[in-house]
Amino acid sequence: MPKPTKSSPAPESNSANNSSSPKIVVITNGKGGVGKTTTTIALAGILAQEAKVLVVDADVQGSLSWWVSRSDRGMGFDIAKEIDPTHLKKLPKLSSYDLVLVDTPPALHSHALATVVAIADYLVLPSPPAPMDLTALIDTVKSTVRPAQVKHRVLLTRVDPRCINEALEAQNTLLEVGVPVFHAFVRAYKAHERAALEGKLVTEWKGKNAKEAEADYRRVVDELRRDIL
């Protein structure tokens, strides 16, 4: 695995995890355009305020690496681009990190994805709340996620702020079929796109709806912490 790039100095960790394996969180969905990279960056940026975090870009498209490369100050976490399954298997040995977040390719049967799911402690499954997206995701959970026996939750993303009821209905649908889902969801704001273009975390961006966009992901992090930390 290539040496991680130091994005900026990470804070001293408060956990006792430095002498053991890091928690590995994989952000995945078989479809593209569901907010995987946005979610990975946002979660990592917030979590890195209190822990030592490595982000692994395992997507050949490299959107996450492109986003981070546009930052002139760093983002508080380290980053490594790696798609080789042989190297990805070594992630649990990176004892100098508390958390490793992995952004995956939109391909359910890729070797890289299979490798990181096998070593994951937790899967975050971003998905828009539209019925067609949910139907595909529910099938994925049944065929791929459950057999892996890894703790997981669906995160509803790209939620229209004018149609919050759609997200609430989607959450109920997922719970009814036995699919775990975050209570928090992520609304669709231009803030996410603008932050990416400027190489910033959504927590750093100061434009319209920035506070709302940040608050959505902070709520997700609160739930994630309760699940894995």
C-alpha positions in Angstrom: 0.0 0.0 0.0 1.4 3.4 -0.9 2.5 5.7 1.9 -0.5 7.9 3.0 -0.3 11.5 2.0 -0.3 13.9 4.9 -3.3 16.2 4.2 -2.6 18.2 7.4 -1.6 17.5 11.0 -4.2 15.3 12.7 -5.2 15.9 16.3 -3.9 13.7 19.1 -6.3 10.8 19.5 -8.2 10.5 22.8 -8.8 6.8 22.2 -6.7 3.8 23.3 -6.9 2.3 19.8 -3.5 3.4 18.6 -1.9 0.1 19.6 -4.5 -2.0 17.9 -6.3 -2.3 14.6 -8.2 0.8 13.4 -12.0 0.7 12.9 -12.6 0.3 9.1 -15.7 2.1 7.7 -16.5 1.4 4.1 -18.8 3.7 2.1 -20.3 1.8 -0.7 -23.2 1.4 -3.2 -23.4 -0.4 -6.5 -24.6 2.7 -8.2 -22.7 5.9 -9.0 -24.0 9.4 -8.3 -25.4 8.6 -4.8 -23.1 10.7 -2.8 -20.4 8.2 -1.8 -17.4 10.5 -2.2 -19.2 13.5 -0.6 -20.2 11.3 2.3 -16.6 9.9 2.8 -15.1 13.4 2.7 -17.7 14.9 5.1 -17.5 12.0 7.6 -13.7 12.0 7.6 -13.4 15.7 8.0 -15.7 15.7 11.1 -14.2 12.5 12.6 -10.6 13.8 12.1 -11.4 16.6 14.6 -11.1 14.1 17.4 -9.3 11.0 16.0 -6.5 10.1 13.6 -8.1 9.2 10.3 -6.9 7.8 7.0 -9.1 8.0 3.9 -8.5 5.4 1.2 -9.6 6.2 -2.4 -10.3 2.7 -3.8 -12.3 4.1 -6.8 -10.4 4.1 -10.1 -12.3 7.3 -11.0 -10.3 9.0 -8.2 -13.0 11.7 -7.5 -12.0 11.8 -3.8 -8.3 12.2 -4.6 -9.2 15.0 -7.0 -11.3 16.8 -4.4 -8.5 16.6 -1.7 -5.8 17.7 -4.3 -7.7 21.0 -4.7 -7.2 21.9 -1.0 -4.4 24.3 -0.3 -4.5 23.8 3.5 -5.2 20.1 3.9 -8.3 18.5 5.4 -7.2 17.2 8.8 -6.9 13.5 7.6 -4.4 11.5 5.6 -5.2 10.0 2.2 -4.0 7.1 0.2 -5.1 6.0 -3.3 -5.2 2.2 -3.5 -7.2 -0.2 -5.7 -4.9 -3.3 -5.4 -6.7 -5.9 -3.3 -3.4 -7.3 -2.0 -2.6 -4.0 -0.4 -6.1 -3.2 0.7 -6.0 -6.4 2.8 -3.3 -4.8 5.0 -5.5 -1.9 6.2 -6.3 -3.6 9.6 -2.5 -3.5 10.3 -2.3 0.3 10.2 -2.2 0.7 13.9 -1.2 4.3 13.8 -4.8 5.3 12.8 -8.0 5.2 14.8 -10.3 5.1 11.8 -9.9 4.2 8.1 -12.7 5.3 5.8 -12.8 3.7 2.3 -14.5 5.2 -0.7 -15.3 2.4 -3.1 -16.0 2.0 -6.8 -19.6 1.8 -8.0 -19.2 -1.8 -9.0 -20.6 -4.5 -6.7 -18.4 -7.3 -8.1 -15.1 -5.5 -8.1 -12.2 -7.2 -6.4 -11.3 -4.0 -4.4 -14.8 -3.8 -3.0 -15.0 -7.4 -2.1 -11.6 -7.1 -0.3 -12.6 -4.1 1.9 -16.0 -5.4 2.7 -14.4 -8.6 4.1 -12.2 -6.6 6.5 -14.8 -3.8 7.3 -16.2 -3.1 10.8 -19.0 -1.1 9.4 -20.7 -0.3 6.0 -22.3 3.0 5.2 -24.7 2.7 2.2 -25.6 6.1 0.7 -28.7 6.2 -1.4 -31.2 8.7 -2.6 -34.7 8.1 -1.3 -36.3 7.5 -4.7 -38.2 4.2 -5.0 -36.1 2.9 -7.8 -32.9 3.6 -5.9 -34.2 2.0 -2.8 -35.4 -1.1 -4.6 -31.9 -1.7 -6.1 -30.3 -1.0 -2.7 -32.6 -3.5 -0.8 -31.6 -6.2 -3.3 -27.9 -5.3 -2.8 -28.3 -5.6 1.0 -30.0 -9.0 0.7 -27.5 -10.4 -1.9 -24.2 -8.8 -0.8 -24.3 -7.1 2.5 -26.1 -9.5 4.7 -24.0 -12.5 3.7 -20.9 -10.6 4.6 -22.3 -10.3 8.2 -20.9 -6.7 8.6 -22.8 -4.1 10.6 -24.4 -1.6 8.3 -26.8 1.2 7.8 -28.3 3.0 4.8 -27.8 6.7 4.7 -30.4 8.6 2.7 -28.6 11.3 0.6 -29.6 13.8 -2.0 -32.8 14.4 -0.2 -34.9 17.3 -1.6 -35.2 19.8 1.3 -38.7 20.6 0.0 -39.8 17.0 0.2 -38.7 15.8 3.6 -41.6 13.4 3.8 -40.1 11.4 1.0 -37.1 10.7 3.1 -39.2 9.8 6.1 -41.3 7.4 4.0 -38.1 5.8 2.6 -36.8 5.3 6.2 -40.0 3.6 7.1 -39.8 1.4 4.0 -36.3 0.3 4.8 -37.1 -0.5 8.4 -40.2 -2.5 7.4 -38.1 -4.8 5.3 -35.5 -5.1 8.0 -32.8 -2.9 6.5 -31.0 -0.6 9.1 -31.1 3.1 8.3 -29.6 6.2 9.8 -32.2 8.4 11.5 -30.3 11.4 10.0 -30.3 12.1 6.3 -28.4 14.4 4.0 -30.3 17.1 2.1 -29.2 18.1 -1.4 -27.6 21.5 -1.3 -25.3 23.2 -3.7 -22.9 23.6 -0.8 -21.6 20.1 -1.3 -20.8 20.8 -5.0 -19.2 24.1 -4.3 -17.1 22.7 -1.5 -15.7 20.1 -3.8 -14.9 22.6 -6.5 -13.0 24.7 -4.0 -11.2 21.8 -2.4 -12.9 22.4 1.0 -14.8 20.4 3.6 -18.4 21.3 3.8 -17.6 22.2 7.4 -15.2 24.9 6.1 -17.4 26.3 3.3 -19.2 29.6 4.0 -21.8 29.9 1.3 -25.5 29.5 1.2 -26.9 26.5 3.2 -23.4 25.7 4.5 -24.5 25.4 8.1 -27.4 23.1 7.1 -25.2 20.9 5.0 -22.7 20.6 7.8 -25.4 19.9 10.4 -26.7 17.0 8.4 -23.4 15.2 8.4 -22.7 16.0 12.0 -25.9 14.2 12.9 -24.8 11.2 10.8 -21.4 11.2 12.7 -23.2 11.2 16.0 -25.0 8.0 15.1 -21.9 6.5 13.6 -19.9 7.1 16.8 -22.6 5.4 18.8 -22.4 2.3 16.5 -18.7 1.8 16.3 -16.7 3.9 18.8 
